[in-house]
Amino acid sequence: MTYLTDQRKVKNPYSRSEAHNILAKLATQAWESKTKFSAVLKSSNEITDKLDEATIDKITNPFE
């Protein structure tokens, strides 16, 4: 969530509340559709307007 709320990481960051609501909605969508969370993030304009694919891959990779 920090990548969506921190001005040092993204232009025009979301408020913490906005970021929480967006990520909660997308996490539910990923769970219900049995889709990788990173794929759901990449398909969301709310996320891709703020983060590029490389950043999404980085922050969703537990081994990095």
C-alpha positions as CSV (number, residue, x, y, z in Angstrom):
1,M,0.0,0.0,0.0
2,T,2.9,2.3,0.6
3,Y,3.6,2.5,-3.1
4,L,0.1,4.0,-3.6
5,T,0.2,6.4,-0.7
6,D,3.8,7.8,-0.6
7,Q,4.6,10.9,-2.6
8,R,8.2,9.8,-2.9
9,K,7.1,6.7,-4.8
10,V,4.2,8.0,-6.9
11,K,2.8,11.2,-8.2
12,N,-0.7,12.1,-6.9
13,P,-0.8,9.4,-4.2
14,Y,-4.1,8.0,-2.9
15,S,-5.1,8.6,0.7
16,R,-4.6,5.6,2.9
17,S,-8.3,5.0,3.0
18,E,-8.6,5.1,-0.8
19,A,-5.7,2.8,-1.3
20,H,-7.1,0.4,1.4
21,N,-10.5,0.3,-0.3
22,I,-9.0,-0.2,-3.8
23,L,-6.7,-3.0,-2.7
24,A,-9.5,-4.7,-0.7
25,K,-11.8,-4.7,-3.7
26,L,-9.0,-6.1,-5.9
27,A,-8.0,-8.8,-3.4
28,T,-11.6,-10.0,-3.2
29,Q,-11.8,-10.0,-7.0
30,A,-8.6,-12.1,-7.2
31,W,-9.8,-14.5,-4.5
32,E,-13.2,-15.0,-6.1
33,S,-11.9,-15.4,-9.6
34,K,-8.9,-17.6,-8.5
35,T,-6.6,-15.2,-10.3
36,K,-3.1,-14.1,-9.3
37,F,-3.3,-10.9,-7.3
38,S,-0.5,-9.4,-9.5
39,A,-2.6,-10.1,-12.6
40,V,-5.6,-8.4,-11.1
41,L,-3.5,-5.4,-10.1
42,K,-2.1,-5.2,-13.7
43,S,-5.6,-5.2,-15.1
44,S,-6.8,-2.4,-12.9
45,N,-6.6,1.2,-14.2
46,E,-6.7,2.5,-10.6
47,I,-3.3,0.7,-10.1
48,T,-1.7,1.0,-13.5
49,D,-2.3,4.8,-13.4
50,K,0.1,4.9,-10.5
51,L,2.4,1.9,-10.9
52,D,4.2,0.3,-13.9
53,E,4.2,-3.5,-14.4
54,A,7.8,-3.8,-13.2
55,T,6.9,-2.2,-9.8
56,I,3.8,-4.4,-9.5
57,D,6.0,-7.5,-10.1
58,K,8.5,-6.3,-7.6
59,I,6.0,-5.6,-4.8
60,T,4.0,-8.8,-5.3
61,N,7.1,-11.1,-5.4
62,P,7.6,-12.5,-1.9
63,F,11.2,-13.5,-2.7
64,E,12.4,-10.0,-3.6
